[in-house]
Amino acid sequence: MAIPRVVLITKADCHLCQDARDAVGRVTAALGLEWSEAPVDHQPELRERFAEEIPVVLVDGVQRDFWKIDEARLERVLQRAMAQ
């Protein structure tokens, strides 16, 4: 079973970021996975790349969702990644 790398990209003063943290936390916990957070506040390359899309969820480096995280879609993506 593959273990997907889940990263949530956030920024300070982001009203959607806490909801995204909660959503990613629920989905990954249910699947027994861990996730990490990458704030763009001190990472200009991430801030430039994702600009107005934050929060963004990356799974194995691929952008899978942004703004409001769709938990059902994230779960499907992670299950597919784990099956590889």
N, CA, C and O atoms as CSV, one atom per row, in Angstrom:
chain,resi,resn,atom,element,x,y,z
A,1,MET,N,N,0.846,-1.176,0.000
A,1,MET,CA,C,0.000,0.000,0.000
A,1,MET,C,C,0.894,1.243,0.000
A,1,MET,O,O,1.812,1.363,0.811
A,2,ALA,N,N,0.612,2.151,-0.913
A,2,ALA,CA,C,1.347,3.413,-0.973
A,2,ALA,C,C,0.821,4.361,0.095
A,2,ALA,O,O,-0.359,4.331,0.444
A,3,ILE,N,N,1.705,5.197,0.605
A,3,ILE,CA,C,1.301,6.200,1.589
A,3,ILE,C,C,1.406,7.565,0.921
A,3,ILE,O,O,2.508,8.068,0.705
A,4,PRO,N,N,0.255,8.170,0.591
A,4,PRO,CA,C,0.291,9.468,-0.072
A,4,PRO,C,C,0.777,10.572,0.856
A,4,PRO,O,O,0.533,10.543,2.062
A,5,ARG,N,N,1.462,11.538,0.276
A,5,ARG,CA,C,1.939,12.715,1.013
A,5,ARG,C,C,0.891,13.815,0.847
A,5,ARG,O,O,0.632,14.272,-0.266
A,6,VAL,N,N,0.296,14.230,1.952
A,6,VAL,CA,C,-0.768,15.234,1.944
A,6,VAL,C,C,-0.227,16.517,2.565
A,6,VAL,O,O,0.252,16.520,3.699
A,7,VAL,N,N,-0.310,17.606,1.803
A,7,VAL,CA,C,0.168,18.902,2.277
A,7,VAL,C,C,-0.939,19.929,2.083
A,7,VAL,O,O,-1.528,20.035,1.006
A,8,LEU,N,N,-1.209,20.676,3.132
A,8,LEU,CA,C,-2.184,21.770,3.069
A,8,LEU,C,C,-1.406,23.079,3.061
A,8,LEU,O,O,-0.664,23.374,3.998
A,9,ILE,N,N,-1.574,23.852,2.012
A,9,ILE,CA,C,-0.909,25.142,1.895
A,9,ILE,C,C,-1.844,26.215,2.446
A,9,ILE,O,O,-2.995,26.330,2.025
A,10,THR,N,N,-1.333,26.994,3.392
A,10,THR,CA,C,-2.135,28.001,4.091
A,10,THR,C,C,-1.402,29.333,4.137
A,10,THR,O,O,-0.252,29.441,3.712
A,11,LYS,N,N,-2.085,30.341,4.658
A,11,LYS,CA,C,-1.450,31.639,4.916
A,11,LYS,C,C,-2.122,32.266,6.135
A,11,LYS,O,O,-3.232,31.893,6.516
A,12,ALA,N,N,-1.432,33.209,6.724
A,12,ALA,CA,C,-1.971,33.915,7.889
A,12,ALA,C,C,-3.207,34.707,7.482
A,12,ALA,O,O,-3.345,35.125,6.332
A,13,ASP,N,N,-4.096,34.902,8.441
A,13,ASP,CA,C,-5.319,35.686,8.214
A,13,ASP,C,C,-6.177,35.125,7.085
A,13,ASP,O,O,-6.787,35.881,6.328
A,14,CYS,N,N,-6.223,33.833,6.976
A,14,CYS,CA,C,-7.010,33.152,5.937
A,14,CYS,C,C,-8.248,32.564,6.594
A,14,CYS,O,O,-8.158,31.628,7.389
A,15,HIS,N,N,-9.405,33.120,6.254
A,15,HIS,CA,C,-10.632,32.658,6.911
A,15,HIS,C,C,-11.049,31.251,6.479
A,15,HIS,O,O,-11.832,30.609,7.179
A,16,LEU,N,N,-10.554,30.763,5.362
A,16,LEU,CA,C,-10.900,29.411,4.911
A,16,LEU,C,C,-9.921,28.346,5.407
A,16,LEU,O,O,-10.210,27.151,5.338
A,17,CYS,N,N,-8.764,28.782,5.906
A,17,CYS,CA,C,-7.712,27.827,6.262
A,17,CYS,C,C,-8.081,26.932,7.443
A,17,CYS,O,O,-7.745,25.748,7.433
A,18,GLN,N,N,-8.759,27.462,8.453
A,18,GLN,CA,C,-9.121,26.609,9.579
A,18,GLN,C,C,-10.127,25.543,9.157
A,18,GLN,O,O,-10.026,24.393,9.584
A,19,ASP,N,N,-11.088,25.912,8.329
A,19,ASP,CA,C,-12.034,24.913,7.809
A,19,ASP,C,C,-11.294,23.847,7.013
A,19,ASP,O,O,-11.613,22.661,7.106
A,20,ALA,N,N,-10.308,24.270,6.232
A,20,ALA,CA,C,-9.524,23.322,5.440
A,20,ALA,C,C,-8.717,22.392,6.346
A,20,ALA,O,O,-8.639,21.190,6.089
A,21,ARG,N,N,-8.118,22.941,7.402
A,21,ARG,CA,C,-7.377,22.101,8.362
A,21,ARG,C,C,-8.297,21.037,8.956
A,21,ARG,O,O,-7.932,19.865,9.053
A,22,ASP,N,N,-9.491,21.463,9.350
A,22,ASP,CA,C,-10.448,20.529,9.945
A,22,ASP,C,C,-10.829,19.439,8.950
A,22,ASP,O,O,-10.862,18.260,9.304
A,23,ALA,N,N,-11.118,19.823,7.712
A,23,ALA,CA,C,-11.529,18.860,6.684
A,23,ALA,C,C,-10.414,17.863,6.384
A,23,ALA,O,O,-10.647,16.654,6.367
A,24,VAL,N,N,-9.208,18.367,6.146
A,24,VAL,CA,C,-8.077,17.490,5.851
A,24,VAL,C,C,-7.797,16.580,7.053
A,24,VAL,O,O,-7.496,15.398,6.885
A,25,GLY,N,N,-7.895,17.128,8.242
A,25,GLY,CA,C,-7.679,16.333,9.447
A,25,GLY,C,C,-8.677,15.199,9.589
A,25,GLY,O,O,-8.304,14.080,9.942
A,26,ARG,N,N,-9.938,15.480,9.315
A,26,ARG,CA,C,-10.972,14.432,9.417
A,26,ARG,C,C,-10.725,13.310,8.409
A,26,ARG,O,O,-10.769,12.130,8.756
A,27,VAL,N,N,-10.468,13.690,7.167
A,27,VAL,CA,C,-10.296,12.690,6.106
A,27,VAL,C,C,-9.046,11.848,6.352
A,27,VAL,O,O,-9.101,10.621,6.273
A,28,THR,N,N,-7.935,12.493,6.645
A,28,THR,CA,C,-6.703,11.729,6.846
A,28,THR,C,C,-6.781,10.850,8.094
A,28,THR,O,O,-6.272,9.729,8.091
A,29,ALA,N,N,-7.406,11.340,9.146
A,29,ALA,CA,C,-7.550,10.526,10.363
A,29,ALA,C,C,-8.378,9.278,10.081
A,29,ALA,O,O,-8.050,8.190,10.555
A,30,ALA,N,N,-9.442,9.435,9.316
A,30,ALA,CA,C,-10.306,8.294,9.001
A,30,ALA,C,C,-9.558,7.234,8.191
A,30,ALA,O,O,-9.886,6.049,8.261
A,31,LEU,N,N,-8.550,7.664,7.422
A,31,LEU,CA,C,-7.787,6.723,6.597
A,31,LEU,C,C,-6.471,6.305,7.249
A,31,LEU,O,O,-5.710,5.523,6.679
A,32,GLY,N,N,-6.208,6.825,8.440
A,32,GLY,CA,C,-4.975,6.482,9.142
A,32,GLY,C,C,-3.736,7.130,8.537
A,32,GLY,O,O,-2.641,6.572,8.611
A,33,LEU,N,N,-3.906,8.300,7.942
A,33,LEU,CA,C,-2.798,9.007,7.301
A,33,LEU,C,C,-2.418,10.247,8.092
A,33,LEU,O,O,-3.184,10.737,8.922
A,34,GLU,N,N,-1.227,10.740,7.817
A,34,GLU,CA,C,-0.781,11.994,8.396
A,34,GLU,C,C,-0.754,13.047,7.301
A,34,GLU,O,O,-0.756,12.724,6.113
A,35,TRP,N,N,-0.728,14.306,7.712
A,35,TRP,CA,C,-0.640,15.395,6.752
A,35,TRP,C,C,0.220,16.491,7.357
A,35,TRP,O,O,0.463,16.516,8.564
A,36,SER,N,N,0.676,17.395,6.498
A,36,SER,CA,C,1.482,18.510,6.995
A,36,SER,C,C,0.925,19.812,6.430
A,36,SER,O,O,0.151,19.825,5.473
A,37,GLU,N,N,1.343,20.889,7.051
A,37,GLU,CA,C,0.894,22.215,6.641
A,37,GLU,C,C,2.101,23.014,6.173
A,37,GLU,O,O,3.168,22.967,6.784
A,38,ALA,N,N,1.916,23.748,5.080
A,38,ALA,CA,C,2.986,24.587,4.543
A,38,ALA,C,C,2.462,26.015,4.415
A,38,ALA,O,O,1.801,26.347,3.431
A,39,PRO,N,N,2.755,26.865,5.409
A,39,PRO,CA,C,2.329,28.257,5.310
A,39,PRO,C,C,3.170,29.004,4.276
A,39,PRO,O,O,4.387,28.829,4.221
A,40,VAL,N,N,2.526,29.829,3.464
A,40,VAL,CA,C,3.234,30.562,2.411
A,40,VAL,C,C,3.819,31.877,2.900
A,40,VAL,O,O,4.531,32.549,2.154
A,41,ASP,N,N,3.534,32.250,4.127
A,41,ASP,CA,C,3.908,33.565,4.637
A,41,ASP,C,C,5.397,33.877,4.513
A,41,ASP,O,O,5.764,35.037,4.320
A,42,HIS,N,N,6.253,32.875,4.618
A,42,HIS,CA,C,7.690,33.096,4.518
A,42,HIS,C,C,8.304,32.281,3.388
A,42,HIS,O,O,9.504,32.007,3.383
A,43,GLN,N,N,7.459,31.897,2.428
A,43,GLN,CA,C,7.914,31.106,1.286
A,43,GLN,C,C,7.408,31.781,0.004
A,43,GLN,O,O,6.353,31.408,-0.510
A,44,PRO,N,N,8.133,32.751,-0.509
A,44,PRO,CA,C,7.663,33.530,-1.658
A,44,PRO,C,C,7.305,32.676,-2.879
A,44,PRO,O,O,6.380,33.011,-3.618
A,45,GLU,N,N,8.036,31.573,-3.095
A,45,GLU,CA,C,7.749,30.745,-4.267
A,45,GLU,C,C,6.369,30.089,-4.153
A,45,GLU,O,O,5.644,30.000,-5.144
A,46,LEU,N,N,6.003,29.632,-2.955
A,46,LEU,CA,C,4.659,29.074,-2.762
A,46,LEU,C,C,3.599,30.165,-2.851
A,46,LEU,O,O,2.550,29.971,-3.466
A,47,ARG,N,N,3.874,31.306,-2.238
A,47,ARG,CA,C,2.917,32.414,-2.267
A,47,ARG,C,C,2.636,32.838,-3.711
A,47,ARG,O,O,1.484,33.084,-4.069
A,48,GLU,N,N,3.661,32.923,-4.527
A,48,GLU,CA,C,3.484,33.312,-5.919
A,48,GLU,C,C,2.736,32.244,-6.717
A,48,GLU,O,O,1.860,32.556,-7.523
A,49,ARG,N,N,3.091,30.998,-6.484
A,49,ARG,CA,C,2.480,29.891,-7.240
A,49,ARG,C,C,0.981,29.756,-6.966
A,49,ARG,O,O,0.199,29.524,-7.888
A,50,PHE,N,N,0.580,29.900,-5.698
A,50,PHE,CA,C,-0.806,29.626,-5.340
A,50,PHE,C,C,-1.646,30.877,-5.107
A,50,PHE,O,O,-2.875,30.797,-5.092
A,51,ALA,N,N,-1.021,32.006,-4.928
A,51,ALA,CA,C,-1.653,33.329,-4.811
A,51,ALA,C,C,-3.054,33.308,-4.210
A,51,ALA,O,O,-3.202,33.207,-2.992
A,52,GLU,N,N,-4.059,33.402,-5.029
A,52,GLU,CA,C,-5.443,33.559,-4.571
A,52,GLU,C,C,-6.180,32.239,-4.358
A,52,GLU,O,O,-7.373,32.259,-4.056
A,53,GLU,N,N,-5.522,31.108,-4.502
A,53,GLU,CA,C,-6.199,29.807,-4.369
A,53,GLU,C,C,-6.132,29.231,-2.964
A,53,GLU,O,O,-6.755,28.203,-2.700
A,54,ILE,N,N,-5.414,29.843,-2.075
A,54,ILE,CA,C,-5.175,29.304,-0.731
A,54,ILE,C,C,-6.460,29.292,0.089
A,54,ILE,O,O,-7.215,30.263,0.042
A,55,PRO,N,N,-6.728,28.244,0.825
A,55,PRO,CA,C,-5.933,27.043,1.069
A,55,PRO,C,C,-5.964,26.080,-0.120
A,55,PRO,O,O,-6.937,26.016,-0.870
A,56,VAL,N,N,-4.877,25.340,-0.263
A,56,VAL,CA,C,-4.712,24.375,-1.345
A,56,VAL,C,C,-4.289,23.042,-0.736
A,56,VAL,O,O,-3.457,22.999,0.171
A,57,VAL,N,N,-4.869,21.954,-1.242
A,57,VAL,CA,C,-4.449,20.615,-0.818
A,57,VAL,C,C,-3.653,19.978,-1.945
A,57,VAL,O,O,-4.109,19.902,-3.086
A,58,LEU,N,N,-2.453,19.523,-1.600
A,58,LEU,CA,C,-1.618,18.769,-2.526
A,58,LEU,C,C,-1.564,17.323,-2.064
A,58,LEU,O,O,-1.404,17.051,-0.874
A,59,VAL,N,N,-1.696,16.401,-2.998
A,59,VAL,CA,C,-1.515,14.980,-2.715
A,59,VAL,C,C,-0.394,14.509,-3.632
A,59,VAL,O,O,-0.525,14.524,-4.855
A,60,ASP,N,N,0.691,14.097,-3.030
A,60,ASP,CA,C,1.886,13.690,-3.764
A,60,ASP,C,C,2.327,14.775,-4.746
A,60,ASP,O,O,2.738,14.481,-5.869
A,61,GLY,N,N,2.234,16.033,-4.306
A,61,GLY,CA,C,2.707,17.155,-5.100
A,61,GLY,C,C,1.746,17.678,-6.138
A,61,GLY,O,O,2.057,18.649,-6.828
A,62,VAL,N,N,0.575,17.056,-6.269
A,62,VAL,CA,C,-0.412,17.470,-7.262
A,62,VAL,C,C,-1.547,18.208,-6.563
A,62,VAL,O,O,-2.098,17.727,-5.573
A,63,GLN,N,N,-1.887,19.378,-7.088
A,63,GLN,CA,C,-2.997,20.149,-6.506
A,63,GLN,C,C,-4.295,19.391,-6.727
A,63,GLN,O,O,-4.635,19.037,-7.856
A,64,ARG,N,N,-5.025,19.142,-5.628
A,64,ARG,CA,C,-6.263,18.373,-5.697
A,64,ARG,C,C,-7.501,19.176,-5.341
A,64,ARG,O,O,-8.603,18.816,-5.753
A,65,ASP,N,N,-7.347,20.249,-4.590
A,65,ASP,CA,C,-8.492,21.064,-4.206
A,65,ASP,C,C,-7.991,22.400,-3.693
A,65,ASP,O,O,-6.827,22.529,-3.313
A,66,PHE,N,N,-8.870,23.396,-3.683
A,66,PHE,CA,C,-8.518,24.686,-3.114
A,66,PHE,C,C,-9.782,25.385,-2.622
A,66,PHE,O,O,-10.900,24.979,-2.940
A,67,TRP,N,N,-9.581,26.438,-1.846
A,67,TRP,CA,C,-10.618,27.210,-1.166
A,67,TRP,C,C,-11.406,26.357,-0.183
A,67,TRP,O,O,-11.022,26.261,0.983
A,68,LYS,N,N,-12.487,25.739,-0.616
A,68,LYS,CA,C,-13.295,24.894,0.254
A,68,LYS,C,C,-13.000,23.444,-0.103
A,68,LYS,O,O,-13.235,23.010,-1.230
A,69,ILE,N,N,-12.490,22.711,0.859
A,69,ILE,CA,C,-12.046,21.345,0.594
A,69,ILE,C,C,-13.240,20.391,0.581
A,69,ILE,O,O,-14.014,20.325,1.536
A,70,ASP,N,N,-13.366,19.659,-0.518
A,70,ASP,CA,C,-14.428,18.661,-0.676
A,70,ASP,C,C,-13.920,17.355,-0.053
A,70,ASP,O,O,-13.075,16.667,-0.625
A,71,GLU,N,N,-14.449,17.033,1.120
A,71,GLU,CA,C,-13.955,15.870,1.858
A,71,GLU,C,C,-14.159,14.562,1.112
A,71,GLU,O,O,-13.282,13.699,1.138
A,72,ALA,N,N,-15.293,14.398,0.450
A,72,ALA,CA,C,-15.562,13.155,-0.285
A,72,ALA,C,C,-14.568,12.996,-1.433
A,72,ALA,O,O,-14.053,11.901,-1.659
A,73,ARG,N,N,-14.297,14.077,-2.156
A,73,ARG,CA,C,-13.331,14.014,-3.261
A,73,ARG,C,C,-11.930,13.717,-2.726
A,73,ARG,O,O,-11.211,12.899,-3.300
A,74,LEU,N,N,-11.538,14.372,-1.634
A,74,LEU,CA,C,-10.222,14.125,-1.058
A,74,LEU,C,C,-10.091,12.671,-0.619
A,74,LEU,O,O,-9.049,12.051,-0.830
A,75,GLU,N,N,-11.119,12.135,-0.021
A,75,GLU,CA,C,-11.078,10.728,0.392
A,75,GLU,C,C,-10.900,9.806,-0.815
A,75,GLU,O,O,-10.114,8.860,-0.759
A,76,ARG,N,N,-11.623,10.072,-1.903
A,76,ARG,CA,C,-11.481,9.243,-3.114
A,76,ARG,C,C,-10.059,9.324,-3.672
A,76,ARG,O,O,-9.465,8.308,-4.035
A,77,VAL,N,N,-9.525,10.538,-3.735
A,77,VAL,CA,C,-8.158,10.735,-4.248
A,77,VAL,C,C,-7.164,9.956,-3.390
A,77,VAL,O,O,-6.279,9.281,-3.916
A,78,LEU,N,N,-7.309,10.050,-2.079
A,78,LEU,CA,C,-6.381,9.360,-1.187
A,78,LEU,C,C,-6.528,7.856,-1.263
A,78,LEU,O,O,-5.528,7.138,-1.223
A,79,GLN,N,N,-7.740,7.366,-1.370
A,79,GLN,CA,C,-7.935,5.912,-1.499
A,79,GLN,C,C,-7.306,5.382,-2.777
A,79,GLN,O,O,-6.695,4.313,-2.777
A,80,ARG,N,N,-7.457,6.142,-3.885
A,80,ARG,CA,C,-6.826,5.737,-5.142
A,80,ARG,C,C,-5.305,5.745,-5.005
A,80,ARG,O,O,-4.629,4.828,-5.473
A,81,ALA,N,N,-4.771,6.781,-4.362
A,81,ALA,CA,C,-3.317,6.868,-4.182
A,81,ALA,C,C,-2.796,5.728,-3.309
A,81,ALA,O,O,-1.702,5.217,-3.547
A,82,MET,N,N,-3.558,5.334,-2.319
A,82,MET,CA,C,-3.148,4.257,-1.429
A,82,MET,C,C,-3.208,2.900,-2.124
A,82,MET,O,O,-2.488,1.979,-1.739
A,83,ALA,N,N,-4.050,2.765,-3.137
A,83,ALA,CA,C,-4.209,1.491,-3.843
A,83,ALA,C,C,-3.090,1.234,-4.846
A,83,ALA,O,O,-2.962,0.119,-5.353
A,84,GLN,N,N,-2.291,2.232,-5.136
A,84,GLN,CA,C,-1.221,2.065,-6.134
A,84,GLN,C,C,-0.062,1.310,-5.574
A,84,GLN,O,O,0.923,1.081,-6.277
